């Protein structure tokens, strides 16, 4: 089974994933995204692997043919760091963290391919997916091997508790 969190920006999806990985001490690989802030303003997004490799995924100052809103997107960086990380996890018995399957990441066909391979593998995937409508995202959301959790500020603690129970079972089955 695979687990994807969705919801509006800022409701705590990434926080839930980071807390789950930390609390359950999973053998996990993959990546998450974090804001790049300068003078208290969001300027972009970084991609950070669980092993500590970091790169700029998108930035207001990027000159790129790939744009999402005000951000130029570094698809090459996503492929070099994110796709490579997912591929590496497929070689090992690890939970694959993919935070996030969103507008910026979906600009990369290599990323889409890596996500599908991860979801088709025996490794469980724990990730986030855009709430917005996108053909690839909709295809993933309709899969029967994915549990979708829509996170809100009101239910995030409940979802965290539910996923903690669910993933403890997964951890036991991976031994």
C-alpha positions in Angstrom: 0.0 0.0 0.0 1.1 3.6 -0.7 0.1 6.7 1.3 -0.3 10.1 -0.2 -1.3 13.3 1.7 -3.1 16.1 -0.2 -4.5 19.4 0.9 -4.0 23.2 0.7 -0.5 24.6 1.1 0.5 25.2 4.7 -1.8 22.7 6.4 1.1 20.5 7.6 1.5 17.7 5.0 5.3 17.8 5.0 5.4 18.2 8.8 3.3 15.0 9.2 5.7 13.1 7.0 8.8 14.4 8.7 7.3 13.5 12.1 6.4 10.0 11.0 9.9 9.3 9.6 11.5 10.6 12.8 9.1 8.9 15.3 8.9 5.5 13.6 12.6 5.4 12.7 12.0 3.9 9.3 14.6 2.9 6.9 13.6 5.5 4.4 14.9 7.4 1.5 13.5 10.0 -0.8 13.1 13.7 -0.5 11.0 16.6 0.7 10.7 20.2 -0.4 11.2 23.3 1.8 10.7 27.0 1.3 13.6 29.2 0.6 13.0 32.4 2.5 14.8 35.7 2.3 13.9 38.7 4.4 10.7 36.8 5.5 9.5 36.4 1.9 9.3 33.1 0.0 11.8 33.2 -2.8 11.8 29.6 -3.9 11.9 26.0 -2.9 14.7 23.6 -2.2 14.7 19.8 -2.6 16.3 18.0 0.3 17.0 14.3 0.4 16.7 12.3 3.6 20.4 11.7 3.4 21.1 15.5 3.3 21.7 16.3 -0.3 20.1 19.7 -1.2 19.5 21.7 -4.3 17.3 24.6 -5.5 14.2 23.3 -7.1 12.6 26.7 -8.0 13.4 30.3 -7.4 12.1 33.7 -8.4 15.5 34.6 -9.9 15.8 31.4 -12.0 15.8 32.0 -15.7 14.1 28.8 -16.9 11.8 27.7 -19.7 9.8 26.0 -17.0 7.7 28.4 -14.9 5.2 27.9 -12.2 3.8 31.2 -11.1 6.7 33.6 -10.3 9.2 30.7 -10.0 11.6 29.4 -12.6 11.8 25.6 -12.0 15.1 23.7 -12.1 13.9 20.5 -13.7 17.5 19.4 -14.1 18.0 19.7 -10.3 14.9 17.6 -9.7 16.1 14.9 -12.0 19.6 15.0 -10.7 18.6 14.8 -7.0 14.9 13.7 -6.7 14.7 11.2 -9.5 18.1 9.7 -8.6 17.0 9.4 -5.0 13.8 7.6 -5.9 15.7 5.2 -8.2 18.2 4.5 -5.4 15.4 3.6 -3.0 14.1 1.0 -5.5 17.3 -0.9 -5.1 16.9 -1.2 -1.4 14.1 -2.2 1.0 13.2 1.3 2.1 10.1 3.4 2.4 10.2 5.9 -0.4 9.3 9.5 0.6 8.2 11.7 -2.2 7.3 15.2 -1.0 5.9 16.3 -3.3 4.1 15.3 -6.5 3.1 18.8 -7.4 3.0 21.3 -10.3 6.7 21.9 -10.4 7.8 18.3 -10.1 5.2 17.2 -12.7 7.1 19.3 -15.3 9.6 16.4 -15.5 8.7 13.3 -17.5 11.6 11.5 -15.8 10.0 12.3 -12.4 6.6 11.0 -13.5 8.3 7.8 -14.6 10.2 7.4 -11.3 7.0 8.0 -9.3 5.1 5.3 -11.3 8.0 2.9 -10.8 8.0 3.6 -7.1 4.3 3.1 -6.8 4.5 -0.2 -8.7 7.4 -1.5 -6.5 7.1 -3.5 -3.3 8.4 -0.5 -1.4 5.7 1.5 0.3 5.5 5.2 -0.8 4.8 8.0 1.7 4.3 11.3 -0.1 2.2 14.3 -0.8 0.3 15.1 -4.0 -1.2 18.2 -5.4 -4.8 19.0 -4.6 -5.1 20.7 -7.9 -6.3 18.9 -11.0 -3.5 17.5 -13.2 -3.9 14.5 -15.5 -1.0 12.6 -14.0 -2.0 13.4 -10.5 -5.6 12.3 -11.2 -4.4 9.1 -12.6 -2.4 8.4 -9.4 -5.3 9.3 -7.2 -7.5 6.8 -8.9 -5.2 3.9 -8.2 -6.5 1.2 -5.8 -3.1 0.7 -4.2 -3.0 4.3 -2.8 -4.7 5.6 0.3 -5.3 9.4 0.0 -5.5 11.5 3.1 -6.8 15.1 2.7 -5.1 17.1 5.4 -6.7 20.2 7.0 -5.5 22.2 10.0 -8.5 20.6 11.8 -7.7 17.0 11.1 -3.9 16.9 10.8 -3.3 15.4 14.3 -5.9 12.7 13.6 -4.3 11.9 10.3 -0.9 11.7 11.9 -2.2 9.3 14.6 -4.0 7.2 11.9 -0.8 7.0 9.8 1.3 6.2 12.8 -0.8 3.1 13.4 -0.9 2.1 9.8 2.9 2.6 9.2 3.8 0.6 12.4 2.1 -2.4 10.7 4.1 -1.6 7.4 7.3 -1.4 9.4 6.7 -4.9 10.9 6.0 -6.4 7.5 9.2 -5.0 6.0 11.4 -6.9 8.5 
